[in-house]
Amino acid sequence: MIARVFFFLIGFGLTVIGGIYIISYLNLLTIGYNFFEYVNFISRRIECISIMIGLILINLSIFIPGGHKYELHI
């Protein structure tokens, strides 16, 4: 149970960090980048890839069933 909460919080933190960087890199559109160049740029940045890693961690911590018999499932 503690491990699930830990991985959920780590995933949430990575998702927030990645989302903030993706929003901040939207300023590239104002200096002349088109949308496809913007997507190409953020797909190569590790801080923007962290949003996908965070979402995967959140989904795994929620939807993978636990091995304990008496664990509370919401």
Buried (B, 14 or more C-beta within 10 A) or exposed (E): EEEBEEBBEBBBEBBEBBBEBBEEBEEBEEEEBEEEEBEEEBEEEEBBBBBEBBBEBBEEBEEEEEEEEEEEEE
